[in-house]
Amino acid sequence: MLQLSLVNFSKNSYLLVEGKSNSDRFYIIRTGSVTCIRSREEGAHVRLGPGDFVGVVPCMSGLVQYETVIAETDVVAIAVRKDQYPELIQSNAPVALKTIRTFALKMRIMNEQLTQLALKNISVESPEQMFFVASYYDKIGCFDPAVFAYYQYIKDCPGGLNVEVAKKRFARLKTHSKAVYFEPTEETIRNYPKGTMIFSECQSGQDMFIIQEGKVKITKIVNNTEVILAVLKKGDFFGEMALLADTPRSASILAFEDCQLMVVNRKNFEQMVTSQPQFVSRLTVTLSERLWSMERQLSNAAIANPVHKMVDMLSLQLEKEKFVLPEAGKVPRQFDLTPYDVATMCGIPYVQQRTAVEEFLKRAPVKLDDRGKIFVPDCVEIVKAAIFYRKQLS
């Protein structure tokens, strides 16, 4: 039987401390109130009270705390260990689903914050945005995602402002494209060639996908600039936000390499939530990891120097894998990313990337392998440099 403990915190005491690692529990406020403070948001404090959760994202993701939580009054909190979470949700699927939907909503909000900080603008949540996605990939010669996005735009906006241009480009590019699955099918397993689009931002859809083989990248296009929000691998899933919130896709997904995906529709998803608590637990962990990563990317977006941004982005990839600074010795690492991938992940505009990459290769402690992928002789140098660059922001 599940037994949760109560913890008392006196006024002005600390429940959580930003930067602390290895947190194995989160708290549900039972009585009293707390204040949440983040160093990157000077002067922005959030007040939480009974029924609110604190520390759930770092706990479930196994990553460092990204905020400090201080007791505003005397507080009584319920402590929930990470290993207790599956048992907690096993008998209460509606609560678990509500938690997941809250995470999904927060991710959508943070997507917009990240896009606004990285690109000094906000993305447009309109079907017309699909045309701009398509024309961006068309312009840079990535015709597979362009064809797919043109098709979805023509389908959703038959009277759209740019529909005639979209029809002409679609007809011209279609015969040379590897794009697949323009329409939903009943197949539970789908195969996507490298470079093809699974779905476009602002496209309607209610399917979630689980990666069986390969990798995909999550991207957004604003002002003719692409930002890679994440690269997902085997075992990861995506598309849950549209399924949970019944809203248009908030980002595009492209095959980063040849991939095989399992499709989960709304009916199957609800069955999995009620019958497979381990699936809900894994979904919560994954959403926590993404929220933590997005919090961390917001710090990256505040760095002005392109080389510093790229070094910090490499450090972020290590942090997501729970890299710990060793007491002594070097730690080499081969990344499956090119400098241009990293520049895109930082939101550096396409026209500025060549200069940024050249400076990065001159000044950063990195090398390239014979495939053009990044090799780091010593990860310690990367992480320490990134910490220094972020400290300059405070």
C-alpha positions, 0 to 999 in steps of 0.5 A: 500500500502506498504510504506518502510522508508529510514534511513541515517547512517553517517560514523562509526555509527552502524546499528546493534550490536552483542548481541542485542535482539528484532530486528524488522527490517532489512536493504537493503543497497541503497547507501554506504557500511558497514562492518560486524564483528563477535566476534567469527571470529577475524579479519574476516570482510565482506564488503557489499554494494548496494543491500545487506541485513543486519540483516535479519536472526535475524529479521526474526527469532526473535533472537539476533544479531550475528554480528555488522554492521558498516557504512564504508561510509555514508549509505542510507538504506531501513528499512523493518519491519518483519511485512512488509515482507509478503506484500513485497514478495506478488507481487514479487515471483521471488525475494522471491524465490531468497532470499530463494535460497540464504538462502539455499546456505548459510546453505549448506556452514555453514553445512560444516563449522560446521562439520569441526569445530565440527569434525576437518574434512569435510564431503564427498559429494559423493554417497560413503558417503552413505555407511559410513552412513549406516555402522556407524548406522550398527556398533552401532546397529541402523539397521533401518537407516543402511538398508535404507542407504545401499539400497540408496547406492546400488541404486546410486552406483551399481559399488561402492567400497563397494557395495558387502559388502552393499548388504550382510548387506542389505540382512541380516538386511532387514527382521528385519528392520522397514525401509520404503519408499525406493523409492519415491511414489505419496503419499502426506502423509507418516508415519515413525516409530521412528528410521527410516531414511527419507533420507540419506546425499548425496542421490539424491532427490527433495522432501521437507517435512512438519512435521504433527506429531512427531519429526525428527533429522538432522544428519551428519556422519564424521569419524564415528561420528554423529552430530545432527544438529537440532531436528525439531517438528510439523509444521517444514519442511526440505529437501528444500535445495535439492529441491531449489538447485537441489543438493544431500542431505547435511544431513540425516533425521531420525525419532526422534519419530513416525512421519507423514510427508507431501510431497511437490514436485517441482511442488507443491512448485512453486505453493505455492510460487506464490500463498501463500505468507504466506508460503514463509514468514514462509519458510523465518522465518524457514530458518532464525532460522536455520541459526541463530542456525548454527551461534550459534553452530559454537561458541559451536564447538569452546569450547574444554571442553566437559562438557562446550560444553554440558552446552552451547548446553543446553543454545542454546536450551533455546535461540532458544525458546527466553528464557529471563533471569528473574530479580529474581527467578528460572526457572525450565525446563524439556528437551526432550533430554538425555545427550547422545542426547546433547553429539551427538549434540555437535559432541562429538565422540561416543567412548568419550560420556560415559566419557563426560556424566558422567562428565556432570552429576557430574558437570553441574546443571542438573538432570535426570528424570525417563526416563533418560531425562534432567531436569534443576532445574534453567535455569538461571544457565545454561545460565549464565554458557554458557555465561561465557564459551563462553567469555573464547573464546574471 
